[in-house]
């Protein structure tokens, strides 16, 4: 894949301009965009930047992070605190994401979305109020391993780190998760399947697929 250098500012503006005309493939009123990437790649920062750029342009959006849809600790750590298999397929409550986020945004849905469900720090329900999507509002969902669940995204952005950069930028106490991302590369091929790929090996000088 050929990538070209770009600044974060120009990337944000270019993505926001592209999203201004995005429509749902299923005819629903609320398009859904993925910002996929390992925590070390910080896809949430790009999602927040794009959300702000869209606001300035007059297109509403709601930024949602999958870290707000982690399962309770009793389920995440059922097989230990560093079980790669559990992290890969069992940490995130995909059922809740379908029910509370994607379902309401389907054609004929209410547009009433729960922005988060579970606080992993307190290990309790967040009790956050529902958010009503305005007409034409965009969902900007960010988190790791997003492209392996058949979520109905209308556009996907993968923030990519090379294996070496991922290892260097992942916190020591999270290094055990790295095999999960190796498996993700093999099974989901995010750099091939995503609509837009952003390489962030050097956080000061990103590159993208255009």
C-alpha positions, 0 to 999 in steps of 0.5 A: 500500500502506498502512503503519503505524508500528511500533518494531523491538521490536514488529515483531520480537515480532509477526513471531516470534508469527506464525511460531510457528504457521507450517507448510510449504505442502508438508507438510515439517517445516521452514518457510522464511522469506525476509528480502529486502532490499538490503544497505543495508536490513539484512534480516539484522539483522531476521532475527537479531532474529526468530531470537532472539525465536523462541528465547525463545518455544521455536521453534528457527530457523537464520539463513542469509545469502546472502552465504555463498553468493557465487560465487568471485571469478573467476566474479563478476568475469568481466565486470568488478568492476562489471557490473550484469548479473552482480550481478543474476543471477550473483553468488549461487550459487543452485544451491548454495542449492537443493542445500545449503539448500532440498533438505535441507528438502523433505519426506523431506529430511535437514534437514542444511543447510550454513549457508555455502559461500564466504567472499568476503573470503578467496575460499575455501571456508568449510568450515563444518560442517553444521547439523542442523535440529531438528523444526519448526525454521525457516529464516530466509534473508536477502539481496538479490534473494531473490524472483526465484528461485522459492525455496519460501518459506512466508512472505516479508518484504521490507525496503524502501527508497525509491529515494532512501533506497536511494541515500543509504544505499548505500556509495559503492563499491556505488552501481553496484549500484543499477540491479540493484535498479531492475530487481528492482522492475520484474521481481519487484515485491517490495513487491507479492509479499511477505507482509510489507513493512517500510519502513526509510527512517528506520532509527529509525522503521520502518513495516510492512504489518501 
